[in-house]
Amino acid sequence: MENEEILDDIGALVEEERTLRQRTGGLLPEERTRLSELEVRLDQCWDLLRQRRAKSEFGEDPSTATVRPASEVESYRN
């Protein structure tokens, strides 16, 4: 996956997240679940993009970057 593709994915995920957050009257349970999924997926995409950029900066192959598990990416906040 190329950086542009990752950025396109991020854009689409952000748009969906924004749409859910702007809903009035509260979210249905499945929408809250989807919002949580979007947040995790966004964190994974940003992490992958950062990995790719770092590898490029230091002369490594950015295609070797991998999507890290949600448990790992989400633990960065702590």
MMTF fields as JSON, N, C-alpha, C and O atoms, coordinates in Angstrom:
{
  "mmtfVersion": "1.0.0",
  "mmtfProducer": "UNKNOWN",
  "numBonds": 311,
  "numAtoms": 312,
  "numGroups": 78,
  "numChains": 1,
  "numModels": 1,
  "chainsPerModel": [1],
  "groupsPerChain": [78],
  "chainIdList": ["A"],
  "bondAtomList": [4, 2, 8, 6, 12, 10, 16, 14, 20, 18, 24, 22, 28, 26, 32, 30, 36, 34, 40, 38, 44, 42, 48, 46, 52, 50, 56, 54, 60, 58, 64, 62, 68, 66, 72, 70, 76, 74, 80, 78, 84, 82, 88, 86, 92, 90, 96, 94, 100, 98, 104, 102, 108, 106, 112, 110, 116, 114, 120, 118, 124, 122, 128, 126, 132, 130, 136, 134, 140, 138, 144, 142, 148, 146, 152, 150, 156, 154, 160, 158, 164, 162, 168, 166, 172, 170, 176, 174, 180, 178, 184, 182, 188, 186, 192, 190, 196, 194, 200, 198, 204, 202, 208, 206, 212, 210, 216, 214, 220, 218, 224, 222, 228, 226, 232, 230, 236, 234, 240, 238, 244, 242, 248, 246, 252, 250, 256, 254, 260, 258, 264, 262, 268, 266, 272, 270, 276, 274, 280, 278, 284, 282, 288, 286, 292, 290, 296, 294, 300, 298, 304, 302, 308, 306],
  "bondOrderList": [1, 1, 1, 1, 1, 1, 1, 1, 1, 1, 1, 1, 1, 1, 1, 1, 1, 1, 1, 1, 1, 1, 1, 1, 1, 1, 1, 1, 1, 1, 1, 1, 1, 1, 1, 1, 1, 1, 1, 1, 1, 1, 1, 1, 1, 1, 1, 1, 1, 1, 1, 1, 1, 1, 1, 1, 1, 1, 1, 1, 1, 1, 1, 1, 1, 1, 1, 1, 1, 1, 1, 1, 1, 1, 1, 1, 1],
  "groupList": [{"groupName": "MET", "atomNameList": ["N", "CA", "C", "O"], "elementList": ["N", "C", "C", "O"], "formalChargeList": [0, 0, 0, 0], "bondAtomList": [1, 0, 2, 1, 3, 2], "bondOrderList": [1, 1, 2], "singleLetterCode": "M", "chemCompType": "L-PEPTIDE LINKING"}, {"groupName": "GLU", "atomNameList": ["N", "CA", "C", "O"], "elementList": ["N", "C", "C", "O"], "formalChargeList": [0, 0, 0, 0], "bondAtomList": [1, 0, 2, 1, 3, 2], "bondOrderList": [1, 1, 2], "singleLetterCode": "E", "chemCompType": "L-PEPTIDE LINKING"}, {"groupName": "ASN", "atomNameList": ["N", "CA", "C", "O"], "elementList": ["N", "C", "C", "O"], "formalChargeList": [0, 0, 0, 0], "bondAtomList": [1, 0, 2, 1, 3, 2], "bondOrderList": [1, 1, 2], "singleLetterCode": "N", "chemCompType": "L-PEPTIDE LINKING"}, {"groupName": "ILE", "atomNameList": ["N", "CA", "C", "O"], "elementList": ["N", "C", "C", "O"], "formalChargeList": [0, 0, 0, 0], "bondAtomList": [1, 0, 2, 1, 3, 2], "bondOrderList": [1, 1, 2], "singleLetterCode": "I", "chemCompType": "L-PEPTIDE LINKING"}, {"groupName": "LEU", "atomNameList": ["N", "CA", "C", "O"], "elementList": ["N", "C", "C", "O"], "formalChargeList": [0, 0, 0, 0], "bondAtomList": [1, 0, 2, 1, 3, 2], "bondOrderList": [1, 1, 2], "singleLetterCode": "L", "chemCompType": "L-PEPTIDE LINKING"}, {"groupName": "ASP", "atomNameList": ["N", "CA", "C", "O"], "elementList": ["N", "C", "C", "O"], "formalChargeList": [0, 0, 0, 0], "bondAtomList": [1, 0, 2, 1, 3, 2], "bondOrderList": [1, 1, 2], "singleLetterCode": "D", "chemCompType": "L-PEPTIDE LINKING"}, {"groupName": "GLY", "atomNameList": ["N", "CA", "C", "O"], "elementList": ["N", "C", "C", "O"], "formalChargeList": [0, 0, 0, 0], "bondAtomList": [1, 0, 2, 1, 3, 2], "bondOrderList": [1, 1, 2], "singleLetterCode": "G", "chemCompType": "PEPTIDE LINKING"}, {"groupName": "ALA", "atomNameList": ["N", "CA", "C", "O"], "elementList": ["N", "C", "C", "O"], "formalChargeList": [0, 0, 0, 0], "bondAtomList": [1, 0, 2, 1, 3, 2], "bondOrderList": [1, 1, 2], "singleLetterCode": "A", "chemCompType": "L-PEPTIDE LINKING"}, {"groupName": "VAL", "atomNameList": ["N", "CA", "C", "O"], "elementList": ["N", "C", "C", "O"], "formalChargeList": [0, 0, 0, 0], "bondAtomList": [1, 0, 2, 1, 3, 2], "bondOrderList": [1, 1, 2], "singleLetterCode": "V", "chemCompType": "L-PEPTIDE LINKING"}, {"groupName": "ARG", "atomNameList": ["N", "CA", "C", "O"], "elementList": ["N", "C", "C", "O"], "formalChargeList": [0, 0, 0, 0], "bondAtomList": [1, 0, 2, 1, 3, 2], "bondOrderList": [1, 1, 2], "singleLetterCode": "R", "chemCompType": "L-PEPTIDE LINKING"}, {"groupName": "THR", "atomNameList": ["N", "CA", "C", "O"], "elementList": ["N", "C", "C", "O"], "formalChargeList": [0, 0, 0, 0], "bondAtomList": [1, 0, 2, 1, 3, 2], "bondOrderList": [1, 1, 2], "singleLetterCode": "T", "chemCompType": "L-PEPTIDE LINKING"}, {"groupName": "GLN", "atomNameList": ["N", "CA", "C", "O"], "elementList": ["N", "C", "C", "O"], "formalChargeList": [0, 0, 0, 0], "bondAtomList": [1, 0, 2, 1, 3, 2], "bondOrderList": [1, 1, 2], "singleLetterCode": "Q", "chemCompType": "L-PEPTIDE LINKING"}, {"groupName": "PRO", "atomNameList": ["N", "CA", "C", "O"], "elementList": ["N", "C", "C", "O"], "formalChargeList": [0, 0, 0, 0], "bondAtomList": [1, 0, 2, 1, 3, 2], "bondOrderList": [1, 1, 2], "singleLetterCode": "P", "chemCompType": "L-PEPTIDE LINKING"}, {"groupName": "SER", "atomNameList": ["N", "CA", "C", "O"], "elementList": ["N", "C", "C", "O"], "formalChargeList": [0, 0, 0, 0], "bondAtomList": [1, 0, 2, 1, 3, 2], "bondOrderList": [1, 1, 2], "singleLetterCode": "S", "chemCompType": "L-PEPTIDE LINKING"}, {"groupName": "CYS", "atomNameList": ["N", "CA", "C", "O"], "elementList": ["N", "C", "C", "O"], "formalChargeList": [0, 0, 0, 0], "bondAtomList": [1, 0, 2, 1, 3, 2], "bondOrderList": [1, 1, 2], "singleLetterCode": "C", "chemCompType": "L-PEPTIDE LINKING"}, {"groupName": "TRP", "atomNameList": ["N", "CA", "C", "O"], "elementList": ["N", "C", "C", "O"], "formalChargeList": [0, 0, 0, 0], "bondAtomList": [1, 0, 2, 1, 3, 2], "bondOrderList": [1, 1, 2], "singleLetterCode": "W", "chemCompType": "L-PEPTIDE LINKING"}, {"groupName": "LYS", "atomNameList": ["N", "CA", "C", "O"], "elementList": ["N", "C", "C", "O"], "formalChargeList": [0, 0, 0, 0], "bondAtomList": [1, 0, 2, 1, 3, 2], "bondOrderList": [1, 1, 2], "singleLetterCode": "K", "chemCompType": "L-PEPTIDE LINKING"}, {"groupName": "PHE", "atomNameList": ["N", "CA", "C", "O"], "elementList": ["N", "C", "C", "O"], "formalChargeList": [0, 0, 0, 0], "bondAtomList": [1, 0, 2, 1, 3, 2], "bondOrderList": [1, 1, 2], "singleLetterCode": "F", "chemCompType": "L-PEPTIDE LINKING"}, {"groupName": "TYR", "atomNameList": ["N", "CA", "C", "O"], "elementList": ["N", "C", "C", "O"], "formalChargeList": [0, 0, 0, 0], "bondAtomList": [1, 0, 2, 1, 3, 2], "bondOrderList": [1, 1, 2], "singleLetterCode": "Y", "chemCompType": "L-PEPTIDE LINKING"}],
  "groupTypeList": [0, 1, 2, 1, 1, 3, 4, 5, 5, 3, 6, 7, 4, 8, 1, 1, 1, 9, 10, 4, 9, 11, 9, 10, 6, 6, 4, 4, 12, 1, 1, 9, 10, 9, 4, 13, 1, 4, 1, 8, 9, 4, 5, 11, 14, 15, 5, 4, 4, 9, 11, 9, 9, 7, 16, 13, 1, 17, 6, 1, 5, 12, 13, 10, 7, 10, 8, 9, 12, 7, 13, 1, 8, 1, 13, 18, 9, 2],
  "groupIdList": [1, 2, 3, 4, 5, 6, 7, 8, 9, 10, 11, 12, 13, 14, 15, 16, 17, 18, 19, 20, 21, 22, 23, 24, 25, 26, 27, 28, 29, 30, 31, 32, 33, 34, 35, 36, 37, 38, 39, 40, 41, 42, 43, 44, 45, 46, 47, 48, 49, 50, 51, 52, 53, 54, 55, 56, 57, 58, 59, 60, 61, 62, 63, 64, 65, 66, 67, 68, 69, 70, 71, 72, 73, 74, 75, 76, 77, 78],
  "secStructList": [7, 7, 2, 2, 2, 2, 2, 2, 2, 2, 2, 2, 2, 2, 2, 2, 2, 2, 2, 2, 2, 6, 7, 1, 1, 7, 7, 7, 2, 2, 2, 2, 2, 2, 2, 2, 2, 2, 2, 2, 2, 2, 2, 2, 2, 2, 2, 2, 2, 2, 2, 2, 2, 2, 2, 2, 2, 6, 6, 7, 7, 4, 4, 4, 7, 7, 7, 7, 7, 2, 2, 2, 2, 2, 4, 4, 4, 7],
  "xCoordList": [0.855, 0.0, 0.896, 1.843, 0.593, 1.356, 0.827, -0.306, 1.646, 1.252, -0.044, -0.9, -0.18, -1.382, -2.634, -3.687, -2.513, -3.642, -4.013, -5.19, -3.003, -3.236, -3.926, -4.871, -3.456, -4.08, -5.523, -6.387, -5.789, -7.159, -8.04, -9.171, -7.504, -8.248, -8.533, -9.644, -7.52, -7.693, -8.796, -9.654, -8.775, -9.8, -11.201, -12.123, -11.362, -12.675, -13.116, -14.284, -12.181, -12.514, -12.888, -13.827, -12.154, -12.444, -13.826, -14.584, -14.144, -15.459, -16.586, -17.596, -16.405, -17.42, -17.531, -18.631, -16.376, -16.372, -17.096, -17.91, -16.802, -17.424, -18.943, -19.695, -19.38, -20.809, -21.492, -22.567, -20.871, -21.451, -21.473, -22.459, -20.395, -20.324, -21.296, -21.691, -21.681, -22.588, -24.058, -24.937, -24.324, -25.714, -26.35, -25.748, -27.532, -28.257, -29.15, -29.557, -29.443, -30.318, -29.603, -30.251, -28.303, -27.547, -27.354, -28.022, -26.431, -26.099, -26.748, -26.919, -27.099, -27.573, -26.385, -25.24, -26.632, -25.513, -24.551, -23.335, -25.09, -24.211, -23.405, -22.306, -23.942, -23.2, -22.083, -21.007, -22.323, -21.261, -20.14, -18.96, -20.524, -19.528, -18.713, -17.488, -19.398, -18.707, -17.766, -16.663, -18.186, -17.341, -16.063, -14.974, -16.197, -15.011, -14.095, -12.874, -14.685, -13.889, -13.153, -11.991, -13.83, -13.209, -12.015, -10.974, -12.161, -11.073, -9.844, -8.72, -10.059, -8.943, -8.304, -7.08, -9.12, -8.603, -7.818, -6.788, -8.312, -7.57, -6.214, -5.21, -6.175, -4.893, -3.941, -2.749, -4.461, -3.621, -3.104, -1.937, -3.961, -3.535, -2.461, -1.456, -2.669, -1.665, -0.349, 0.721, -0.419, 0.789, 1.516, 2.737, 0.778, 1.383, 2.04, 3.15, 1.376, 1.939, 3.229, 4.215, 3.216, 4.432, 5.571, 6.719, 5.251, 6.276, 6.888, 8.108, 6.023, 6.483, 7.364, 8.409, 6.948, 7.726, 9.083, 10.098, 9.088, 10.346, 11.292, 12.487, 10.765, 11.612, 12.192, 13.372, 11.373, 11.858, 12.953, 13.973, 12.727, 13.694, 15.058, 16.093, 15.047, 16.307, 16.794, 17.596, 16.293, 16.802, 16.323, 16.893, 15.304, 14.749, 13.565, 13.045, 13.152, 12.03, 10.715, 10.395, 9.945, 8.693, 7.652, 6.73, 7.795, 6.818, 6.933, 6.071, 7.988, 8.13, 7.356, 7.268, 6.8, 5.974, 4.7, 4.16, 4.236, 3.034, 2.026, 2.377, 0.776, -0.279, -0.106, -0.092, 0.024, 0.192, -1.172, -2.17, -1.211, -2.488, -3.079, -2.357, -4.387, -5.081, -4.585, -4.424, -4.343, -3.895, -2.574, -2.351, -1.711, -0.422, -0.583, -0.062, -1.29, -1.47, -2.254, -1.928, -3.252, -4.072, -3.335, -3.677, -2.341, -1.597, -0.639, -0.102, -0.413, 0.467, -0.079, 0.684, -1.376, -2.001, -1.672, -1.721, -1.351, -1.137, 0.219, 0.548],
  "yCoordList": [-1.179, 0.0, 1.235, 1.328, 2.16, 3.398, 4.463, 4.372, 5.461, 6.533, 7.21, 7.529, 7.424, 8.093, 7.266, 7.813, 5.951, 5.062, 5.12, 5.13, 5.159, 5.248, 6.569, 6.606, 7.647, 8.951, 8.978, 9.597, 8.315, 8.214, 7.46, 7.862, 6.354, 5.586, 6.449, 6.445, 7.182, 8.056, 9.069, 9.301, 9.668, 10.643, 10.052, 10.676, 8.859, 8.206, 7.86, 8.029, 7.379, 7.031, 8.271, 8.243, 9.35, 10.607, 11.117, 11.584, 11.028, 11.489, 10.674, 11.229, 9.365, 8.52, 8.838, 8.914, 9.023, 9.372, 10.699, 10.822, 11.678, 12.991, 12.885, 13.511, 12.104, 11.914, 11.326, 11.778, 10.336, 9.726, 10.709, 10.788, 11.452, 12.393, 13.556, 14.157, 13.877, 14.999, 14.601, 15.458, 13.343, 12.901, 13.482, 13.491, 13.949, 14.469, 13.37, 12.464, 13.454, 12.47, 11.234, 10.279, 11.235, 10.102, 9.009, 8.973, 8.126, 7.03, 5.737, 5.501, 4.921, 3.58, 2.745, 3.094, 1.655, 0.83, 0.401, 0.423, 0.017, -0.415, 0.755, 0.559, 1.95, 3.129, 3.475, 3.901, 3.299, 3.507, 2.493, 2.825, 1.249, 0.216, 0.59, 0.47, 1.046, 1.443, 2.617, 2.653, 3.569, 4.71, 4.241, 4.729, 3.309, 2.753, 2.06, 2.196, 1.316, 0.64, 1.651, 1.449, 2.725, 3.768, 4.389, 4.621, 4.656, 5.255, 4.358, 4.835, 3.063, 2.117, 2.044, 2.082, 1.942, 1.841, 3.103, 3.019, 4.259, 5.499, 5.481, 5.862, 5.043, 4.951, 4.014, 4.3, 2.898, 1.958, 2.576, 2.401, 3.289, 3.927, 4.975, 5.016, 5.824, 6.846, 6.2, 6.67, 5.134, 4.429, 3.854, 3.966, 3.241, 2.678, 3.773, 3.591, 4.887, 6.001, 6.509, 6.776, 6.641, 7.08, 6.075, 6.467, 4.782, 3.759, 3.89, 3.869, 4.024, 4.122, 5.352, 5.275, 6.471, 7.704, 7.592, 8.048, 6.986, 6.805, 5.886, 6.163, 4.816, 3.901, 4.607, 4.445, 5.384, 6.129, 7.104, 7.225, 7.799, 8.802, 8.187, 8.821, 6.946, 6.318, 5.298, 4.419, 5.429, 4.609, 3.175, 2.339, 2.875, 1.52, 1.437, 2.458, 0.232, -0.006, 0.223, -0.53, 1.251, 1.533, 0.424, 0.317, -0.395, -1.471, -2.561, -3.436, -2.519, -3.515, -3.125, -3.908, -1.921, -1.495, -2.33, -2.679, -2.639, -3.469, -2.816, -2.028, -3.173, -2.701, -3.431, -4.661, -2.667, -3.269, -3.595, -2.956, -4.592, -4.964, -3.804, -2.963, -3.785, -2.728, -2.654, -1.562, -3.794, -3.804, -3.06, -2.414, -3.146, -2.457, -0.958, -0.126, -0.628, 0.772, 1.533, 2.678, 0.92, 1.589, 1.767, 2.653, 0.943, 1.073, 2.264, 2.636, 2.873, 4.038, 5.203, 6.058, 5.242, 6.353, 6.347, 7.388, 5.21, 5.086, 5.554, 5.513],
  "zCoordList": [0.0, 0.0, 0.0, 0.781, -0.866, -0.985, -0.023, 0.45, 0.258, 1.173, 0.728, 1.553, -0.572, -1.08, -0.792, -0.462, -0.919, -0.632, 0.855, 1.216, 1.689, 3.133, 3.453, 4.242, 2.844, 3.078, 2.565, 3.187, 1.441, 0.94, 1.932, 2.204, 2.474, 3.483, 4.711, 5.241, 5.15, 6.311, 6.04, 6.892, 4.861, 4.505, 4.559, 5.086, 4.017, 4.009, 5.433, 5.784, 6.247, 7.629, 8.432, 9.228, 8.221, 8.925, 8.533, 9.382, 7.268, 6.805, 7.446, 7.878, 7.5, 8.137, 9.628, 10.176, 10.275, 11.701, 11.919, 12.834, 11.089, 11.204, 11.044, 11.791, 10.086, 9.844, 11.087, 11.482, 11.687, 12.889, 14.053, 14.785, 14.223, 15.35, 15.208, 16.207, 13.993, 13.768, 13.867, 13.784, 14.04, 14.143, 15.393, 16.467, 15.244, 16.4, 16.95, 16.223, 18.2, 18.818, 19.328, 19.756, 19.291, 19.813, 18.781, 17.748, 19.087, 18.185, 18.641, 19.837, 17.697, 17.996, 18.461, 18.17, 19.172, 19.648, 18.533, 18.72, 17.389, 16.293, 15.725, 15.206, 15.82, 15.374, 16.348, 15.93, 17.626, 18.62, 18.421, 18.537, 18.119, 17.843, 16.618, 16.618, 15.57, 14.347, 14.6, 14.054, 15.414, 15.75, 16.446, 16.145, 17.361, 18.034, 17.043, 17.116, 16.118, 15.09, 14.215, 13.864, 13.872, 13.057, 13.772, 13.158, 15.056, 15.825, 15.832, 15.674, 16.014, 16.024, 14.641, 14.516, 13.619, 12.258, 11.87, 11.202, 12.292, 12.034, 12.718, 12.116, 13.964, 14.67, 13.935, 13.826, 13.432, 12.7, 11.4, 11.05, 10.695, 9.448, 9.692, 8.981, 10.696, 11.004, 11.415, 11.027, 12.193, 12.61, 11.398, 11.298, 10.481, 9.278, 8.444, 7.944, 8.295, 7.538, 8.193, 7.505, 9.515, 10.226, 10.033, 9.825, 10.101, 9.878, 8.484, 8.32, 7.49, 6.1, 5.901, 5.254, 6.452, 6.31, 7.004, 6.479, 8.179, 8.911, 8.138, 8.038, 7.602, 6.831, 5.611, 5.3, 4.925, 3.761, 4.156, 3.477, 5.265, 5.724, 6.02, 5.813, 6.505, 6.887, 5.863, 6.178, 4.62, 3.531, 3.525, 2.824, 4.276, 4.291, 3.336, 2.886, 3.036, 2.134, 2.877, 3.797, 2.493, 3.198, 3.04, 3.849, 2.006, 1.804, 2.865, 2.946, 3.68, 4.743, 6.007, 6.953, 6.016, 7.164, 7.178, 6.128, 8.36, 8.489, 9.434, 10.312, 9.22, 10.114, 11.438, 11.487, 12.492, 13.818, 14.405, 14.069, 15.283, 15.901, 16.707, 17.244, 16.774, 17.52, 18.957, 19.503, 19.565, 20.964, 21.133, 22.157, 20.144, 20.216, 19.94, 20.683, 18.892, 18.515, 19.589, 19.903, 20.132, 21.141, 22.466, 23.248, 22.721, 23.979, 23.956, 24.999, 22.779, 22.69, 23.502, 23.95, 23.692, 24.394, 25.892, 26.548, 26.407, 27.856, 28.274, 29.459]
}
